[in-house]
Amino acid sequence: MKLPSAFVVVSLVCLIIAPVSAQTTPSAAPTTVPVPATKRVTCLATTASLKGQDKRDQLQLCLAQARLDCLKQAIDQKVVGESRKSFVKTCVGGDGTEPQ
């Protein structure tokens, strides 16, 4: 019976230490600010290792999910009409069509 309680204690310690260690700053070396990638670029990168029909299928699913996420964001922000269409296109990061 000691094993489950030890597991709980270790889990709680990890939950306490992880946020504290994440807040510490690394070295004082200057860092560059990363440029946010569009959802399209992210989809292309995640399917880069695939080939053929698997690549096309996964890319199509990823882009469809990206469009859905952007549409939800537009709805939450109450963007309507042509502005919504433009918003979703910009959010996804392209012309709205998948590359072949």
N, CA, C and O atoms as a GROMACS GRO file, in nm:
protein
  400
    1MET      N    1   0.080  -0.119   0.000
    1MET     CA    2   0.000   0.000   0.000
    1MET      C    3   0.085   0.127   0.000
    1MET      O    4   0.033   0.235  -0.025
    2LYS      N    5   0.215   0.114   0.028
    2LYS     CA    6   0.300   0.231   0.029
    2LYS      C    7   0.327   0.282  -0.112
    2LYS      O    8   0.350   0.401  -0.131
    3LEU      N    9   0.324   0.195  -0.210
    3LEU     CA   10   0.356   0.233  -0.347
    3LEU      C   11   0.258   0.337  -0.403
    3LEU      O   12   0.304   0.437  -0.458
    4PRO      N   13   0.127   0.319  -0.393
    4PRO     CA   14   0.037   0.421  -0.446
    4PRO      C   15   0.053   0.556  -0.377
    4PRO      O   16   0.048   0.659  -0.444
    5SER      N   17   0.074   0.559  -0.245
    5SER     CA   18   0.089   0.688  -0.177
    5SER      C   19   0.220   0.754  -0.216
    5SER      O   20   0.227   0.877  -0.226
    6ALA      N   21   0.325   0.675  -0.238
    6ALA     CA   22   0.452   0.732  -0.283
    6ALA      C   23   0.436   0.791  -0.421
    6ALA      O   24   0.492   0.897  -0.451
    7PHE      N   25   0.360   0.725  -0.506
    7PHE     CA   26   0.335   0.775  -0.641
    7PHE      C   27   0.262   0.909  -0.637
    7PHE      O   28   0.293   1.000  -0.714
    8VAL      N   29   0.165   0.920  -0.547
    8VAL     CA   30   0.089   1.044  -0.532
    8VAL      C   31   0.181   1.156  -0.486
    8VAL      O   32   0.173   1.268  -0.537
    9VAL      N   33   0.268   1.128  -0.391
    9VAL     CA   34   0.360   1.229  -0.340
    9VAL      C   35   0.455   1.275  -0.449
    9VAL      O   36   0.477   1.395  -0.466
   10VAL      N   37   0.511   1.181  -0.523
   10VAL     CA   38   0.604   1.215  -0.632
   10VAL      C   39   0.531   1.297  -0.739
   10VAL      O   40   0.588   1.392  -0.792
   11SER      N   41   0.409   1.261  -0.770
   11SER     CA   42   0.332   1.336  -0.869
   11SER      C   43   0.306   1.478  -0.823
   11SER      O   44   0.319   1.572  -0.902
   12LEU      N   45   0.271   1.496  -0.697
   12LEU     CA   46   0.248   1.630  -0.644
   12LEU      C   47   0.375   1.713  -0.645
   12LEU      O   48   0.371   1.832  -0.676
   13VAL      N   49   0.487   1.653  -0.611
   13VAL     CA   50   0.614   1.725  -0.613
   13VAL      C   51   0.646   1.770  -0.755
   13VAL      O   52   0.690   1.883  -0.776
   14CYS      N   53   0.624   1.683  -0.852
   14CYS     CA   54   0.648   1.720  -0.992
   14CYS      C   55   0.558   1.834  -1.035
   14CYS      O   56   0.602   1.923  -1.108
   15LEU      N   57   0.432   1.832  -0.992
   15LEU     CA   58   0.339   1.938  -1.027
   15LEU      C   59   0.379   2.072  -0.965
   15LEU      O   60   0.351   2.178  -1.022
   16ILE      N   61   0.445   2.068  -0.851
   16ILE     CA   62   0.488   2.191  -0.785
   16ILE      C   63   0.618   2.242  -0.845
   16ILE      O   64   0.634   2.362  -0.865
   17ILE      N   65   0.712   2.152  -0.873
   17ILE     CA   66   0.844   2.191  -0.921
   17ILE      C   67   0.841   2.235  -1.067
   17ILE      O   68   0.912   2.329  -1.104
   18ALA      N   69   0.762   2.171  -1.151
   18ALA     CA   70   0.762   2.201  -1.295
   18ALA      C   71   0.731   2.348  -1.324
   18ALA      O   72   0.806   2.410  -1.400
   19PRO      N   73   0.625   2.407  -1.269
   19PRO     CA   74   0.598   2.548  -1.299
   19PRO      C   75   0.708   2.642  -1.245
   19PRO      O   76   0.739   2.743  -1.308
   20VAL      N   77   0.765   2.608  -1.131
   20VAL     CA   78   0.869   2.692  -1.074
   20VAL      C   79   0.993   2.690  -1.161
   20VAL      O   80   1.054   2.794  -1.186
   21SER      N   81   1.031   2.571  -1.208
   21SER     CA   82   1.151   2.562  -1.291
   21SER      C   83   1.126   2.623  -1.429
   21SER      O   84   1.220   2.669  -1.494
   22ALA      N   85   1.004   2.624  -1.474
   22ALA     CA   86   0.973   2.683  -1.604
   22ALA      C   87   0.981   2.835  -1.599
   22ALA      O   88   0.999   2.899  -1.703
   23GLN      N   89   0.968   2.894  -1.482
   23GLN     CA   90   0.972   3.038  -1.468
   23GLN      C   91   1.113   3.093  -1.458
   23GLN      O   92   1.134   3.213  -1.476
   24THR      N   93   1.210   3.008  -1.431
   24THR     CA   94   1.346   3.056  -1.420
   24THR      C   95   1.398   3.093  -1.558
   24THR      O   96   1.367   3.026  -1.657
   25THR      N   97   1.476   3.199  -1.562
   25THR     CA   98   1.529   3.242  -1.690
   25THR      C   99   1.660   3.169  -1.717
   25THR      O  100   1.738   3.147  -1.625
   26PRO      N  101   1.684   3.131  -1.842
   26PRO     CA  102   1.809   3.064  -1.874
   26PRO      C  103   1.924   3.164  -1.865
   26PRO      O  104   1.922   3.249  -1.776
   27SER      N  105   2.019   3.158  -1.949
   27SER     CA  106   2.132   3.249  -1.944
   27SER      C  107   2.091   3.387  -1.993
   27SER      O  108   1.982   3.405  -2.046
   28ALA      N  109   2.178   3.483  -1.975
   28ALA     CA  110   2.150   3.619  -2.017
   28ALA      C  111   2.182   3.641  -2.164
   28ALA      O  112   2.184   3.755  -2.210
   29ALA      N  113   2.208   3.536  -2.237
   29ALA     CA  114   2.241   3.547  -2.379
   29ALA      C  115   2.121   3.600  -2.456
   29ALA      O  116   2.008   3.562  -2.428
   30PRO      N  117   2.146   3.689  -2.553
   30PRO     CA  118   2.034   3.743  -2.631
   30PRO      C  119   1.969   3.633  -2.715
   30PRO      O  120   2.037   3.546  -2.770
   31THR      N  121   1.839   3.639  -2.722
   31THR     CA  122   1.765   3.541  -2.802
   31THR      C  123   1.685   3.613  -2.908
   31THR      O  124   1.648   3.729  -2.892
   32THR      N  125   1.659   3.543  -3.017
   32THR     CA  126   1.578   3.602  -3.123
   32THR      C  127   1.434   3.564  -3.099
   32THR      O  128   1.405   3.456  -3.046
   33VAL      N  129   1.345   3.649  -3.138
   33VAL     CA  130   1.203   3.624  -3.123
   33VAL      C  131   1.158   3.541  -3.244
   33VAL      O  132   1.176   3.584  -3.357
   34PRO      N  133   1.101   3.423  -3.220
   34PRO     CA  134   1.059   3.341  -3.333
   34PRO      C  135   0.941   3.401  -3.407
   34PRO      O  136   0.851   3.460  -3.345
   35VAL      N  137   0.941   3.387  -3.537
   35VAL     CA  138   0.830   3.434  -3.618
   35VAL      C  139   0.724   3.324  -3.616
   35VAL      O  140   0.755   3.209  -3.647
   36PRO      N  141   0.600   3.358  -3.581
   36PRO     CA  142   0.499   3.253  -3.575
   36PRO      C  143   0.469   3.196  -3.714
   36PRO      O  144   0.447   3.270  -3.810
   37ALA      N  145   0.469   3.066  -3.722
   37ALA     CA  146   0.439   3.000  -3.848
   37ALA      C  147   0.288   2.995  -3.867
   37ALA      O  148   0.212   2.985  -3.771
   38THR      N  149   0.246   3.002  -3.992
   38THR     CA  150   0.103   2.989  -4.018
   38THR      C  151   0.062   2.845  -3.998
   38THR      O  152   0.146   2.755  -3.994
   39LYS      N  153  -0.066   2.824  -3.986
   39LYS     CA  154  -0.116   2.688  -3.969
   39LYS      C  155  -0.083   2.603  -4.092
   39LYS      O  156  -0.059   2.483  -4.080
   40ARG      N  157  -0.083   2.665  -4.210
   40ARG     CA  158  -0.050   2.594  -4.333
   40ARG      C  159   0.093   2.543  -4.328
   40ARG      O  160   0.120   2.428  -4.364
   41VAL      N  161   0.185   2.628  -4.285
   41VAL     CA  162   0.326   2.589  -4.276
   41VAL      C  163   0.342   2.477  -4.175
   41VAL      O  164   0.419   2.383  -4.197
   42THR      N  165   0.270   2.486  -4.065
   42THR     CA  166   0.275   2.381  -3.964
   42THR      C  167   0.226   2.249  -4.021
   42THR      O  168   0.287   2.144  -3.997
   43CYS      N  169   0.118   2.252  -4.097
   43CYS     CA  170   0.065   2.130  -4.159
   43CYS      C  171   0.166   2.071  -4.258
   43CYS      O  172   0.188   1.950  -4.260
   44LEU      N  173   0.225   2.157  -4.338
   44LEU     CA  174   0.325   2.110  -4.435
   44LEU      C  175   0.444   2.047  -4.364
   44LEU      O  176   0.497   1.946  -4.409
   45ALA      N  177   0.486   2.107  -4.254
   45ALA     CA  178   0.600   2.054  -4.179
   45ALA      C  179   0.568   1.920  -4.115
   45ALA      O  180   0.652   1.830  -4.112
   46THR      N  181   0.447   1.906  -4.062
   46THR     CA  182   0.412   1.781  -3.993
   46THR      C  183   0.390   1.666  -4.090
   46THR      O  184   0.396   1.550  -4.050
   47THR      N  185   0.365   1.696  -4.216
   47THR     CA  186   0.343   1.588  -4.313
   47THR      C  187   0.464   1.568  -4.404
   47THR      O  188   0.458   1.488  -4.497
   48ALA      N  189   0.573   1.638  -4.377
   48ALA     CA  190   0.691   1.631  -4.464
   48ALA      C  191   0.750   1.492  -4.473
   48ALA      O  192   0.805   1.454  -4.577
   49SER      N  193   0.741   1.414  -4.367
   49SER     CA  194   0.802   1.281  -4.367
   49SER      C  195   0.716   1.177  -4.437
   49SER      O  196   0.762   1.065  -4.462
   50LEU      N  197   0.593   1.211  -4.468
   50LEU     CA  198   0.503   1.116  -4.533
   50LEU      C  199   0.516   1.125  -4.684
   50LEU      O  200   0.572   1.222  -4.736
   51LYS      N  201   0.465   1.025  -4.753
   51LYS     CA  202   0.470   1.023  -4.899
   51LYS      C  203   0.339   0.975  -4.957
   51LYS      O  204   0.261   0.906  -4.891
   52GLY      N  205   0.316   1.013  -5.079
   52GLY     CA  206   0.202   0.963  -5.154
   52GLY      C  207   0.068   0.999  -5.095
   52GLY      O  208   0.047   1.110  -5.046
   53GLN      N  209  -0.023   0.901  -5.101
   53GLN     CA  210  -0.160   0.923  -5.055
   53GLN      C  211  -0.166   0.954  -4.906
   53GLN      O  212  -0.250   1.033  -4.863
   54ASP      N  213  -0.079   0.891  -4.827
   54ASP     CA  214  -0.078   0.920  -4.683
   54ASP      C  215  -0.049   1.067  -4.658
   54ASP      O  216  -0.112   1.129  -4.572
   55LYS      N  217   0.046   1.124  -4.732
   55LYS     CA  218   0.081   1.265  -4.716
   55LYS      C  219  -0.037   1.353  -4.756
   55LYS      O  220  -0.071   1.446  -4.683
   56ARG      N  221  -0.099   1.324  -4.868
   56ARG     CA  222  -0.213   1.403  -4.914
   56ARG      C  223  -0.328   1.397  -4.813
   56ARG      O  224  -0.389   1.499  -4.782
   57ASP      N  225  -0.357   1.276  -4.764
   57ASP     CA  226  -0.466   1.259  -4.668
   57ASP      C  227  -0.440   1.336  -4.539
   57ASP      O  228  -0.527   1.409  -4.491
   58GLN      N  229  -0.321   1.321  -4.483
   58GLN     CA  230  -0.289   1.388  -4.357
   58GLN      C  231  -0.285   1.539  -4.373
   58GLN      O  232  -0.328   1.612  -4.284
   59LEU      N  233  -0.233   1.586  -4.487
   59LEU     CA  234  -0.229   1.730  -4.513
   59LEU      C  235  -0.371   1.786  -4.524
   59LEU      O  236  -0.401   1.892  -4.471
   60GLN      N  237  -0.457   1.713  -4.594
   60GLN     CA  238  -0.595   1.758  -4.610
   60GLN      C  239  -0.666   1.763  -4.474
   60GLN      O  240  -0.738   1.858  -4.446
   61LEU      N  241  -0.645   1.662  -4.390
   61LEU     CA  242  -0.706   1.662  -4.256
   61LEU      C  243  -0.652   1.776  -4.170
   61LEU      O  244  -0.728   1.843  -4.101
   62CYS      N  245  -0.521   1.797  -4.176
   62CYS     CA  246  -0.459   1.903  -4.096
   62CYS      C  247  -0.512   2.040  -4.138
   62CYS      O  248  -0.545   2.122  -4.052
   63LEU      N  249  -0.520   2.065  -4.268
   63LEU     CA  250  -0.568   2.194  -4.317
   63LEU      C  251  -0.716   2.214  -4.287
   63LEU      O  252  -0.760   2.325  -4.258
   64ALA      N  253  -0.793   2.107  -4.294
   64ALA     CA  254  -0.936   2.117  -4.260
   64ALA      C  255  -0.952   2.153  -4.112
   64ALA      O  256  -1.037   2.235  -4.077
   65GLN      N  257  -0.870   2.093  -4.026
   65GLN     CA  258  -0.875   2.125  -3.884
   65GLN      C  259  -0.830   2.269  -3.861
   65GLN      O  260  -0.887   2.338  -3.777
   66ALA      N  261  -0.729   2.313  -3.934
   66ALA     CA  262  -0.681   2.452  -3.922
   66ALA      C  263  -0.791   2.550  -3.962
   66ALA      O  264  -0.814   2.649  -3.893
   67ARG      N  265  -0.860   2.522  -4.074
   67ARG     CA  266  -0.970   2.609  -4.117
   67ARG      C  267  -1.081   2.612  -4.013
   67ARG      O  268  -1.137   2.718  -3.985
   68LEU      N  269  -1.113   2.497  -3.956
   68LEU     CA  270  -1.217   2.489  -3.853
   68LEU      C  271  -1.176   2.570  -3.730
   68LEU      O  272  -1.257   2.643  -3.674
   69ASP      N  273  -1.051   2.556  -3.688
   69ASP     CA  274  -1.003   2.633  -3.573
   69ASP      C  275  -1.012   2.783  -3.600
   69ASP      O  276  -1.052   2.860  -3.513
   70CYS      N  277  -0.974   2.825  -3.721
   70CYS     CA  278  -0.979   2.967  -3.757
   70CYS      C  279  -1.123   3.016  -3.765
   70CYS      O  280  -1.153   3.128  -3.724
   71LEU      N  281  -1.212   2.933  -3.817
   71LEU     CA  282  -1.353   2.970  -3.823
   71LEU      C  283  -1.411   2.988  -3.684
   71LEU      O  284  -1.486   3.082  -3.659
   72LYS      N  285  -1.377   2.898  -3.592
   72LYS     CA  286  -1.423   2.910  -3.454
   72LYS      C  287  -1.373   3.040  -3.393
   72LYS      O  288  -1.445   3.109  -3.321
   73GLN      N  289  -1.248   3.072  -3.423
   73GLN     CA  290  -1.190   3.196  -3.371
   73GLN      C  291  -1.264   3.318  -3.428
   73GLN      O  292  -1.292   3.413  -3.355
   74ALA      N  293  -1.296   3.315  -3.557
   74ALA     CA  294  -1.369   3.425  -3.619
   74ALA      C  295  -1.508   3.439  -3.559
   74ALA      O  296  -1.554   3.551  -3.536
   75ILE      N  297  -1.574   3.328  -3.532
   75ILE     CA  298  -1.708   3.330  -3.472
   75ILE      C  299  -1.700   3.387  -3.330
   75ILE      O  300  -1.783   3.469  -3.291
   76ASP      N  301  -1.599   3.344  -3.253
   76ASP     CA  302  -1.582   3.396  -3.118
   76ASP      C  303  -1.559   3.546  -3.119
   76ASP      O  304  -1.604   3.617  -3.029
   77GLN      N  305  -1.488   3.595  -3.222
   77GLN     CA  306  -1.458   3.738  -3.231
   77GLN      C  307  -1.569   3.814  -3.305
   77GLN      O  308  -1.558   3.935  -3.326
   78LYS      N  309  -1.674   3.742  -3.342
   78LYS     CA  310  -1.790   3.801  -3.410
   78LYS      C  311  -1.754   3.869  -3.543
   78LYS      O  312  -1.807   3.975  -3.576
   79VAL      N  313  -1.663   3.806  -3.617
   79VAL     CA  314  -1.626   3.855  -3.750
   79VAL      C  315  -1.726   3.796  -3.848
   79VAL      O  316  -1.751   3.676  -3.845
   80VAL      N  317  -1.785   3.879  -3.936
   80VAL     CA  318  -1.888   3.833  -4.028
   80VAL      C  319  -1.859   3.877  -4.172
   80VAL      O  320  -1.774   3.963  -4.196
   81GLY      N  321  -1.931   3.816  -4.266
   81GLY     CA  322  -1.925   3.856  -4.406
   81GLY      C  323  -1.789   3.833  -4.470
   81GLY      O  324  -1.719   3.736  -4.440
   82GLU      N  325  -1.753   3.926  -4.560
   82GLU     CA  326  -1.626   3.916  -4.632
   82GLU      C  327  -1.507   3.923  -4.535
   82GLU      O  328  -1.402   3.865  -4.560
   83SER      N  329  -1.525   3.995  -4.426
   83SER     CA  330  -1.419   4.005  -4.326
   83SER      C  331  -1.387   3.869  -4.267
   83SER      O  332  -1.271   3.837  -4.240
   84ARG      N  333  -1.493   3.788  -4.246
   84ARG     CA  334  -1.471   3.653  -4.191
   84ARG      C  335  -1.392   3.569  -4.289
   84ARG      O  336  -1.298   3.499  -4.251
   85LYS      N  337  -1.430   3.576  -4.417
   85LYS     CA  338  -1.360   3.498  -4.520
   85LYS      C  339  -1.212   3.537  -4.524
   85LYS      O  340  -1.124   3.451  -4.530
   86SER      N  341  -1.187   3.665  -4.520
   86SER     CA  342  -1.049   3.715  -4.522
   86SER      C  343  -0.975   3.674  -4.394
   86SER      O  344  -0.858   3.636  -4.399
   87PHE      N  345  -1.044   3.682  -4.281
   87PHE     CA  346  -0.985   3.645  -4.152
   87PHE      C  347  -0.941   3.500  -4.154
   87PHE      O  348  -0.828   3.468  -4.115
   88VAL      N  349  -1.029   3.411  -4.198
   88VAL     CA  350  -0.998   3.268  -4.200
   88VAL      C  351  -0.882   3.241  -4.294
   88VAL      O  352  -0.792   3.163  -4.262
   89LYS      N  353  -0.883   3.305  -4.410
   89LYS     CA  354  -0.775   3.286  -4.507
   89LYS      C  355  -0.641   3.329  -4.448
   89LYS      O  356  -0.541   3.259  -4.462
   90THR      N  357  -0.640   3.444  -4.383
   90THR     CA  358  -0.518   3.494  -4.322
   90THR      C  359  -0.475   3.406  -4.205
   90THR      O  360  -0.356   3.379  -4.187
   91CYS      N  361  -0.570   3.362  -4.127
   91CYS     CA  362  -0.542   3.278  -4.011
   91CYS      C  363  -0.479   3.146  -4.053
   91CYS      O  364  -0.381   3.102  -3.992
   92VAL      N  365  -0.534   3.083  -4.156
   92VAL     CA  366  -0.480   2.956  -4.204
   92VAL      C  367  -0.344   2.979  -4.269
   92VAL      O  368  -0.252   2.898  -4.256
   93GLY      N  369  -0.332   3.092  -4.340
   93GLY     CA  370  -0.203   3.126  -4.398
   93GLY      C  371  -0.190   3.093  -4.543
   93GLY      O  372  -0.083   3.051  -4.587
   94GLY      N  373  -0.294   3.111  -4.618
   94GLY     CA  374  -0.286   3.084  -4.762
   94GLY      C  375  -0.414   3.116  -4.832
   94GLY      O  376  -0.499   3.189  -4.781
   95ASP      N  377  -0.429   3.060  -4.951
   95ASP     CA  378  -0.547   3.090  -5.032
   95ASP      C  379  -0.664   2.998  -5.003
   95ASP      O  380  -0.768   3.008  -5.069
   96GLY      N  381  -0.649   2.909  -4.906
   96GLY     CA  382  -0.760   2.822  -4.868
   96GLY      C  383  -0.767   2.692  -4.944
   96GLY      O  384  -0.857   2.611  -4.921
   97THR      N  385  -0.673   2.669  -5.034
   97THR     CA  386  -0.670   2.544  -5.108
   97THR      C  387  -0.545   2.468  -5.069
   97THR      O  388  -0.442   2.528  -5.037
   98GLU      N  389  -0.554   2.337  -5.073
   98GLU     CA  390  -0.440   2.253  -5.038
   98GLU      C  391  -0.349   2.239  -5.160
   98GLU      O  392  -0.397   2.230  -5.273
   99PRO      N  393  -0.216   2.235  -5.138
   99PRO     CA  394  -0.126   2.208  -5.249
   99PRO      C  395  -0.140   2.063  -5.292
   99PRO      O  396  -0.166   1.976  -5.209
  100GLN      N  397  -0.123   2.036  -5.417
  100GLN     CA  398  -0.136   1.900  -5.468
  100GLN      C  399  -0.006   1.824  -5.463
  100GLN      O  400   0.000   1.708  -5.503
   0.00000   0.00000   0.00000
